[in-house]
């Protein structure tokens, strides 16, 4: 089963994403901010990280940078899911190492399709390496 770490300071958003996923196909971990996510990353070893940008303690951009600075998470697919619409944040996230970006609100079918495509791409890249 694929492991997914969902990071958002909104419990409602975390739960909406969780409800969108087929929990029989995924093991899901939830974190309320980037610092909690870093703690979970050490043990959970997810195959996908979904993160918001604006969060307390450690924001999504800092989380992405710290994950990418670790050899264990250099290839981890990172999906940014944010209400932030400014291109500047999108560019910063990509520069930090985000794999892709989706703006909230997002329909469950679009989110699931994106998750599936990101996971498939990560599998293909792992085979090539």
N, C-alpha and C positions, 0 to 999 in steps of 0.2 A: 504494500500500500504506500502511496505517496504521502509525504508529510508536508504540511503547509503551516507556516507561521503567519498569523494575521496580526498586524500591529496598528492600532488606532486608539486614540484617547476617548473615543465615543463607544461606550458599551453597546449602544443601539446599532452602530455601524458594524462592529465586530459580530454581533449576533445576526444581523441581516446577511452578512457575507457567509457566515456559518450555515444559516438556513438555506442559502443558495447552493451550497455544496452537497454532493452526495456523500454523506458521512460514512457510507459503506465502502467508498473508494478512497477516502483520505483519512489520515490521522491529522487532526487540527489542533494547533496550539494557539492560544490567545495572549496578547500582551497589550497593556494600556499605554505604553510609551517605549521609546527606543532603548532605554536602559534595561527595562524588564525584558525586552526582546533579546538584547545581548546576553543576558543571563540564561534565557531559554535556548538560544542558539548553541551554547556550549554542550548541552546534553541532548537536545532534540534532533539535531542534524536534519533539518528540513530540506525538501527538494525544491521548495519555492518559498519566497518571502514576499508578502503583500504588506505594504506600509503606506501610511498617511505621511504627509509632510509636517504639518504643524501639530506638535505634541509637547507636553511638558518634559522636563528633565533632559531628554535627549531627543532632538527632532529627527524626522525621517532622513534628511540629508546627512546628518551626522551618523545615523545608524548605517546608511549605505556606505559611507566612507570607512567607518570602522570595520564593517563586514568585509569590504574589499581589501582592507589592509591585512587581513588574516588569510594565510595560505589556504586554510580549510574552506573559506567561503568565496574565493576569487571567481569560481565558476557558478556560484549559486544564482539562479534566476531571481531577479528582484523586480516586482511589479509595483509601481507607485499608483495608489488610488487616492486621489485628492480632489477637494473642491477648488483648489488653487488653479486659476485660469491664466495667470501671467506666464508668458513664454519664458521669462527669465528663470522661473522655478523649474520648468521642464528641462531647460538647458543645463541648469545646475545639477539636477538629478541625473541626467544622462552623463554629465561630466564626472559625477561621483561614482557612477557605475551601475545605474538603474538599467534594467533590460527594456522596460517599456512603461508607458504612462496611460492611465485611464482617468477621465474626469468623473467625479461624482456629480449628480446621481448617475448610476449605471443600471441598466436592466440586468437581471440575473442571467439571462441567456447570453448577453454580450460578455459579462464577466466570466462565465463558465467557458465560453468559446475562447476567450483570450487566455485563460489559465491553461486550457488544453493545448493551445498552440505554443505557449511559452514552454510548457513541460516537454512537448514533442521536440521542439527546437533544442532544448537542453540535452535531451537524450541523443539526438543526432550529433551534437557537438561533442558529447562524451565519447561516442563511438569513433569519431574522427581522430580524437586525441589519443 
